Amino acid sequence: MLLNSSFCCSVYRELSVLMAPFSTAIHLYFASTSSSSTGHITRSSLRRFIQRTGAAFFSSHISFSSDESKIFDTLHELLAECDGFEWHHFKVGSYNAVVQKGVQLRFDDDVMAVVVLNTPSFFENTYKKWLQKQYKSGESMETFMKKIGSNPIRSFFLSRFAQIENRLLPIRAVSICDFEPLHDRLPLVSLPVCGHISGAAYFYRVKEATDPITGKKKLHMGLSLHPKYGGHFSFRGVIVFPDVRLPATYKEKLPLKTLDTEEKIDEALELFNEHYYDNRYRNCGNPVETYSELQLKYFSTPPEQRWPLIAHWFRS
């Protein structure tokens, strides 16, 4: 039976909600003797199916509280994979254990948090449509730019995170974003470390290096590479749920290391730190899906200079 896309998406999202605390991917195969049949599936029937399978991932306790169901339903709706998002769970304590005090999350160790990232499809599938929806016919670009702000990516994610927080009320959700880290202070949170701890993307740390000319230590940065997208993605923030506690048995999934030699790692780090704007570092790890040419140019341009690159989106 060839299932329609909306049904497949609903099954995927429902299973993802049920199994979300364990970051487990599930694939179902359907068969039918009727080519005209349609599918209908409920949360209770999914639970019965999973329980009947006796799958190994059911060895840990899952709490299907109404609050947790609401959280996962909301995240899968507003941060859907088909809209160009991913979000990955981790324990606050797992993150705090490996970062310096200045960037630790000030919540209990067993509290659940998720790190949010955008994938290549976000740019055209979601971001473009969001901007076009904000634009009023006949509005001048100057007026529109003032309304949205100089950094529309920032405006989008602040709006989306606020929407998630409001949708979840009275459940507490705390969004932490750090779009433009300053050189004279620590970031609010280390998103690459959150990504590594949650299993979203492997974070390759830098080795201390000295400039051969000046003799000064180089301030190099580490690089995160996604197992599917390489460097063609961006972390956008963390959402903490202070009242959601993960069990002591919970373990985050391990990030997939796509660079298997020191030479490849050194090359990727050099491309990232020394040749950032030519985007070659993004292709390290052999990504299977990448940014479009427009995206590459857009994200390689300072935020205040990006508007002319997408002005054609608003021409009738």
MODATA-V368376 format. One record per residue. RES is the residue in three letters. SS is DSSP state (hx for helix, st for strand, lp for the rest). PSI is psi in whole degrees, -180 to 180 (999 if undefined). D_CENTER is the distance of its C-alpha to the mean C-alpha in Angstrom with 1 decimal. Layout:
res = (RES:RES)
ss = (SS:SS)
psi = (PSI:PSI)
d_center = (D_CENTER:D_CENTER)
//
This chain:
res = (MET:LEU:LEU:ASN:SER:SER:PHE:CYS:CYS:SER:VAL:TYR:ARG:GLU:LEU:SER:VAL:LEU:MET:ALA:PRO:PHE:SER:THR:ALA:ILE:HIS:LEU:TYR:PHE:ALA:SER:THR:SER:SER:SER:SER:THR:GLY:HIS:ILE:THR:ARG:SER:SER:LEU:ARG:ARG:PHE:ILE:GLN:ARG:THR:GLY:ALA:ALA:PHE:PHE:SER:SER:HIS:ILE:SER:PHE:SER:SER:ASP:GLU:SER:LYS:ILE:PHE:ASP:THR:LEU:HIS:GLU:LEU:LEU:ALA:GLU:CYS:ASP:GLY:PHE:GLU:TRP:HIS:HIS:PHE:LYS:VAL:GLY:SER:TYR:ASN:ALA:VAL:VAL:GLN:LYS:GLY:VAL:GLN:LEU:ARG:PHE:ASP:ASP:ASP:VAL:MET:ALA:VAL:VAL:VAL:LEU:ASN:THR:PRO:SER:PHE:PHE:GLU:ASN:THR:TYR:LYS:LYS:TRP:LEU:GLN:LYS:GLN:TYR:LYS:SER:GLY:GLU:SER:MET:GLU:THR:PHE:MET:LYS:LYS:ILE:GLY:SER:ASN:PRO:ILE:ARG:SER:PHE:PHE:LEU:SER:ARG:PHE:ALA:GLN:ILE:GLU:ASN:ARG:LEU:LEU:PRO:ILE:ARG:ALA:VAL:SER:ILE:CYS:ASP:PHE:GLU:PRO:LEU:HIS:ASP:ARG:LEU:PRO:LEU:VAL:SER:LEU:PRO:VAL:CYS:GLY:HIS:ILE:SER:GLY:ALA:ALA:TYR:PHE:TYR:ARG:VAL:LYS:GLU:ALA:THR:ASP:PRO:ILE:THR:GLY:LYS:LYS:LYS:LEU:HIS:MET:GLY:LEU:SER:LEU:HIS:PRO:LYS:TYR:GLY:GLY:HIS:PHE:SER:PHE:ARG:GLY:VAL:ILE:VAL:PHE:PRO:ASP:VAL:ARG:LEU:PRO:ALA:THR:TYR:LYS:GLU:LYS:LEU:PRO:LEU:LYS:THR:LEU:ASP:THR:GLU:GLU:LYS:ILE:ASP:GLU:ALA:LEU:GLU:LEU:PHE:ASN:GLU:HIS:TYR:TYR:ASP:ASN:ARG:TYR:ARG:ASN:CYS:GLY:ASN:PRO:VAL:GLU:THR:TYR:SER:GLU:LEU:GLN:LEU:LYS:TYR:PHE:SER:THR:PRO:PRO:GLU:GLN:ARG:TRP:PRO:LEU:ILE:ALA:HIS:TRP:PHE:ARG:SER)
ss = (lp:lp:lp:lp:hx:hx:hx:hx:hx:hx:hx:hx:hx:hx:hx:hx:hx:hx:hx:hx:hx:hx:lp:lp:lp:lp:lp:lp:lp:lp:lp:lp:lp:lp:lp:lp:lp:lp:lp:lp:lp:lp:hx:hx:hx:hx:hx:hx:hx:hx:hx:hx:hx:lp:lp:hx:hx:hx:hx:lp:lp:lp:lp:lp:lp:hx:hx:hx:hx:hx:hx:hx:hx:hx:hx:hx:hx:hx:lp:lp:hx:hx:hx:lp:st:st:st:st:st:st:st:hx:hx:hx:hx:hx:lp:lp:lp:lp:hx:hx:hx:lp:lp:lp:lp:lp:lp:lp:st:st:st:st:st:st:st:st:lp:lp:lp:hx:hx:hx:hx:hx:hx:hx:hx:hx:hx:hx:hx:hx:lp:lp:lp:lp:lp:lp:hx:hx:hx:hx:hx:hx:hx:hx:lp:lp:lp:hx:hx:hx:hx:hx:hx:hx:hx:hx:hx:hx:hx:hx:hx:hx:hx:hx:lp:lp:lp:lp:lp:st:st:st:lp:lp:lp:lp:lp:lp:lp:lp:lp:lp:lp:lp:lp:lp:hx:hx:hx:hx:hx:hx:hx:hx:lp:lp:st:st:st:st:lp:lp:lp:lp:lp:st:lp:lp:lp:lp:lp:lp:st:lp:lp:lp:lp:lp:st:st:st:st:lp:lp:lp:st:lp:lp:lp:st:st:st:st:st:st:st:st:st:st:st:st:lp:lp:lp:lp:lp:lp:lp:lp:lp:lp:lp:lp:lp:lp:lp:lp:hx:hx:hx:hx:hx:hx:hx:hx:hx:hx:hx:hx:hx:lp:hx:hx:hx:lp:hx:hx:hx:hx:lp:lp:lp:lp:lp:lp:lp:lp:lp:hx:hx:hx:hx:hx:hx:hx:lp:lp:lp:hx:hx:hx:lp:hx:hx:hx:hx:hx:hx:hx:hx:lp:lp)
psi = (133:110:144:157:-36:-37:-46:-42:-39:-39:-47:-46:-41:-44:-38:-38:-45:-39:6:-39:-13:8:44:132:133:135:126:144:126:145:144:147:-7:123:-15:1:152:156:148:130:140:163:-40:-39:-34:-43:-43:-40:-49:-42:-38:-31:-21:34:153:-30:-5:6:-21:153:132:129:115:56:157:-35:-46:-40:-41:-41:-51:-36:-45:-44:-40:-22:-49:-15:52:143:-38:-11:2:31:158:149:140:138:153:160:137:-41:-33:-38:-48:-27:-18:5:160:160:-35:-20:14:151:130:63:165:154:-32:6:143:139:159:141:137:136:158:147:175:-35:-13:-40:-52:-35:-33:-52:-48:-46:-37:-45:-43:-32:-32:-21:133:136:131:-8:137:151:-34:-45:-42:-42:-40:-36:-43:-35:168:-20:85:-27:-46:-45:-41:-51:-34:-41:-43:-42:-39:-38:-41:-46:-44:-39:-33:-14:139:8:133:132:129:115:136:115:150:74:-33:76:141:151:-20:14:162:155:162:-33:147:97:-39:-37:-40:-43:-38:-48:-38:-12:7:-44:141:131:115:113:154:151:148:129:155:134:124:-20:-52:-22:1:154:135:137:70:154:152:169:133:133:127:142:-24:-36:0:-123:12:59:169:135:141:-17:179:141:124:138:90:-26:3:118:130:144:160:-26:-8:132:131:152:152:140:147:124:112:-15:117:4:156:-33:-44:-39:-47:-40:-44:-44:-38:-43:-40:-44:-34:-21:43:-45:-7:-3:9:-30:-28:-26:0:141:6:63:148:-12:135:168:150:168:-40:-42:-46:-45:-40:-50:-11:0:138:142:-40:-10:11:-24:-45:-25:-24:14:-30:-16:-21:12:134:999)
d_center = (32.5:30.0:27.6:26.4:22.7:22.4:23.9:21.7:18.5:20.0:20.9:17.5:15.9:18.9:18.8:15.1:16.1:19.2:17.7:14.4:15.8:16.4:13.4:16.1:16.1:19.3:21.2:24.2:27.1:29.4:33.0:35.5:39.2:38.8:37.1:37.1:35.6:32.4:30.0:29.4:27.5:27.2:25.3:28.6:29.4:26.1:26.8:30.3:29.1:26.8:29.6:32.2:30.3:30.6:27.4:26.7:23.5:25.7:27.4:25.3:25.8:23.4:24.1:23.8:24.4:24.2:21.8:19.3:19.7:19.2:15.9:14.5:16.2:14.8:11.1:11.8:13.8:12.0:8.4:10.0:9.2:12.3:11.3:8.6:5.4:3.8:4.4:7.0:10.3:12.7:16.0:16.7:19.8:18.1:16.2:19.4:21.6:20.4:20.0:22.8:24.0:23.1:19.3:19.5:18.1:21.3:21.0:22.7:21.6:21.1:18.8:15.5:12.2:8.6:5.9:3.1:2.0:5.0:7.3:11.1:12.2:10.6:13.4:16.3:15.2:13.9:14.4:17.9:19.0:17.9:20.0:22.8:23.0:23.5:26.2:29.8:32.3:34.6:32.6:33.0:30.1:31.2:31.1:27.7:26.3:27.8:26.4:22.7:23.1:22.9:19.1:17.9:14.2:14.6:16.7:14.2:11.4:14.3:15.7:12.8:12.3:16.1:16.3:14.4:16.6:19.7:19.1:18.9:22.1:24.1:21.3:20.1:16.5:16.0:13.2:13.2:12.3:14.0:13.9:17.2:18.3:22.0:24.2:26.5:24.2:21.5:17.9:17.2:14.7:13.8:10.0:10.9:12.9:10.4:8.3:11.8:13.1:10.6:11.1:7.7:9.6:13.2:14.4:17.8:19.9:22.8:26.4:28.7:30.5:33.5:34.3:37.4:39.0:38.5:38.2:35.4:32.2:29.3:26.2:23.7:20.0:18.0:15.6:12.3:12.5:10.3:12.8:12.6:11.6:13.3:12.7:11.8:8.2:7.2:5.6:6.7:7.9:8.9:10.8:13.9:16.4:19.7:21.7:19.7:21.0:20.0:23.1:24.6:24.2:20.4:18.9:15.4:15.0:15.8:13.7:15.4:17.6:18.2:20.7:23.8:26.4:26.9:28.0:24.7:22.8:25.3:25.1:21.3:21.6:24.5:23.0:20.0:22.4:25.5:24.4:21.0:22.1:23.3:19.8:21.4:19.1:16.2:18.4:18.9:18.2:19.3:16.2:17.0:15.1:15.2:15.1:18.3:21.1:20.7:17.0:18.1:21.0:19.1:16.5:19.5:21.5:21.8:20.2:23.8:24.9:22.3:24.0:26.8:24.4:23.3:26.6:27.6:25.0:27.3:30.6:32.5)
//
